[in-house]
Amino acid sequence: GGVGKTTLLGTINNKFKDEFDVVIWVVVSKDLQYKSIQDQILRRLRVDKEWANQTEEEKASSIDEILGQKKFVLLLDDLWSDVDLDKIGVSRPTQENKGSKIVFTTRSKEVCRYMRADDELKMDCLSTNEAWELFQNVVGEVRLKDSEILTLAKQICEKCYGLPLAL
C-alpha cells in the first residue's frame, strides 16, 4: 500500500479521456460489493435514477446494453479478489466492442491471474535517492538548511521505506 497504484490510475484516467467515449473509475476495495460497483458505473454513465430500485441482474443488463454501444475504459481501483465482470454487466474487451479496456490495481499477483490480465506492471518502492528527492520536493529545501532538522528529516525519510504516500 502507498506505492502509487491509485496515483498511476489517476494519470491513466486523465490520459484516456479524449480517446474513449467514457472513462469509468470505480473504487472496489476489500469489501467487494457488486451493487456498489454497478451503482458507481451507472452514476458515471449518467443514467437516470431509474436503476436505483433494480436488481443486480437488471443493473447488469442495463450496464451491458449501454457499454455495448461505447468505447470505454473501466478503471477498477484496489481489487483484493477477482471480480466477476459478467455479474457487473461489463463484457471483456474485444475488437467487437470497439477496443474498450479494463485496467485495475491490486496488491496481489493472484488477482492478476484470476482476472486474466493481459499485461502486468509491478510498482516498486522508490530507491533511497528517489525517496530523498521526493521528500525534499515536498518539504522544501529551505526548511532543510538547519543540520538538526536535516538529520531528523533523513531519519524520517528512511522510515518511509520508499513509499511515496508515506513520504
N, C-alpha and C positions, 0 to 999 in steps of 0.2 A: 504494500500500500504506500502511496505517496511518491511513486517513481515517475509519474507524469502521464499515465494512461488516459485519464479524463481530459487533461490539457491537450494531448495529441488529438483526441477525438474532437475537441472544440476547433482545432485547426482544420481538421478534415471537414467538419461541418461548414465552416466558412468558405473553404475552397470549392466545395461541391454545389454551392447554392445556385450558380449560374449554369451548371452542366446538367442538372436534373430538374424534372418538373416539381418534385417535392423532396425535401430532406427532413427526415423524422428522427429526432433524438429522444430516446426512451431510457430512463434510469430504471434498471431492473433490481439490483441489489440482492442481498442474501435471501430475503423472504420472497421467493418467486410467486407473483400473483398475476395470473393471466388476465384477469379483469382489469387490473391496473395498467398493464401493458396495452391492452386494447383501448382503454379509455384515453391514454396518452396519445396513441396513434390517431384515434378519431378526433381528438381535440386539435391535433396538428393538421389534420385534413380539413378542419373547419366544417365538419358535418354538424348539421343542426342537432339539437339535443334529443332528437327522436330516438337515438340509440341508448339513452340513459336507462330505460327500462327493459332493454333487450337482454336475452340470454347470451351466454358466451358464444354459443353456436351461431346465433343471429348476428352478433357483432363480428364474428369471424367471417361470415358470409358477406357482410357489408364492406369490411376492410378488403377482402379478396376482390370484390366487384370494383371498388374504387381504384385500388392499386394495380389491378389488371389493365387499366387504361392509361397508366402513367409510368414514366421512367423515374424510379425512386431510389433513394438511399435510405436504408434503415440503420441507424446507429444505436446499438444496444450497449449501454454502459454498465459495467460492473456485474457481469454474469458469474454466478457461483455454481451453477449447474446448467445442464443442457436445457434449451428452450425448444419446445415443440412448435415450430413455425406454423404448421398447419392448424394447430389449435388456436393460434392468434389470428390466422387468416392471411398470412403472408406466404406467398409462393416463393420457393427458392429461385434466385435469379437465373435466367436462361436467355438465350438470344430471342426467344419468342416474347419475353416480357421486357423487351426494349433495352436490355443491358443494365437492368437495375442491379443494385449492390446491397449487401448486408455486411456491416462492419461491427465488430463487438470487442469490448475489452474484458479481460478476465485475468485472474492471478494464476489460473490453472491450465496446464498443458492438457489435462484430461478433458476439460470443457472444449478446448480447441478440437480435440479428436472427436468427441461426441457430436459437436456441431459441424463436423466435416469441413473444417476451414481449408480453403484453397491455399492461403498464404498465412504465415505467422510472422510476427515481428516481436522479438523479445526486447523488452525495455530493461536496460541495466541502470544501476545507480551511477551517479556521477563519480568520476575519478576525484582524488583528493584535490588536485589543482582546479578542476572544473567546479567542484563544490566551493572552494575558497573564492574563486572568481564570482560565482553567483552570490555568495554571502556578501562579498564586498559591494557588489552592484545594488543589493537590496538595502544594506545598512548605510552605505555611503562611505567613501574613503576618508572624508573629513573626520568622522567620528572615530576612526581607527588610528589617528595620529598619536594618541596617548599610548605609551608602551604597556601600561597595566590593562587598558581596555583591549589592546591588540592581543595580548596573551590570553585573556579571557575569551575573546572572540574566536581565536583559533581553537580553544578547548570546546567551545560550543559547537563550532563547525564540525569538529571531529565526531562529536556525539550524535550528529545528524546522519552519519553513515552514508553521505552522498545522496540522500533523499531530497529532491527539490522541494517537496511540500514542507518538510521539516525545516529546511533552510529558509 
